[in-house]
Amino acid sequence: MATDTRLLDWLLDSDPALRWQVERDLAGAPPEVWQATRSRVATEGHGAELLAHQDEDGQWDGGAYFPAGYFGSPESEQPGQPWTATTWSLEDLREWGVDAAALAGTADKLAANSRWEYDDLPYWGGEIDVCINAFTLANGAWLGADVSDLVAWFPAHRLQDGGWNCEAEEGNSTRSSFHSTLNALREMLAYEQITADPSLREARHGGEEYLLERRLLRRATTGEPVGAFIAQFVHPHRWRYSALTALDYFRAAALLDETPPDPRLEDAVEVIRQARQPDGTWLQGTPLAGRTWFDIDVPEGEASRWLTLSGTRVLDWWDAAR
């Protein structure tokens, strides 16, 4: 279904990091148009502002996953965590579409200067947390770092039920997590999109099956909803799972794999559809606690352009296939 003109105009009236995706995914703009908008992300708006916060040593806020001096500080006693350190900043810049050339030399600087807070491990080798390793895999591929050890890590650390769990490496769980599995899938997909290397495809498809067997929503044991978080949409979602984030992933994966939507997505699609407002928008949920460099989206309860982009392109993709 074509996007309403007023809604499309509202979505296009946005930061280049969002606008180029609206042009590509909803407006049907030719590549030269959305690519020109994408090229502006590094020099205007959110992208330029975040690039300006990069430290001379290649990091952001002095740390890999947390800011320098975070542990033991008063901030560490507050809810959530800061979203200002290197990994989160790279995640934003990559997902906004910043060209890796805008970060020339960053991969080498991080190899020389950045260590994980866990065991002081070198940055591009990752550590033991599957979500951290997933972010590092995709960001490394984007910046041209050697992430071959992480490519091997993901198939080796899949759990018996098919997915991943950030608690597994510490021995705290033997069952997969919706959150961890989706983070692994999203970043493995990004790795393949960036590199055209299909070596993680089998593991990715296996992780997809873990979520599909559960209809993206339900416990395998009881069929009950896995948690209220499935219908709590927020941008930026950082690490957190929702039906919307999962469906946005499955859309992107299907486009890469050239496959139709899996029928088992239908229940999750209806969750998305029910959350759509009469004017075609989706409302911002409760932002994840923690300090940020600056606001990326609107306050809670207001119509979110980012969520509306995701929700609209998911429903357009699903409805077109039906």
Secondary structure, 3 states (H helix, E strand, C coil): CCCCHHHHHHHHCCCHHHHHHHHHHCCCCCHHHHHHHHCCCCCCHHHHHHHCCECCCCCECCECCCCCCCCCCHHHHCCCCCCCCHHHHHHHHHHHCCCHHHHCCHHHHHHHHCECCCCCCEHHHCCCCHHHHHHHHHHHHHHCCCCHHHHHHHHHCCCCCCCCCCCHHHCCCCCCCHHHHHHHHHHHHHHHHHHCCCCCHHHHHHHHHHHHHCCCCECCCCCCECCHHHHCCCCCCCCCCCHHHHHHHHHHHHHHHCCCCCHHHHHHHHHHHHHCCCCCCEECCCCCCCCCCCCCCCCCCCEEHHHHHHHHHHHHHHHHHC
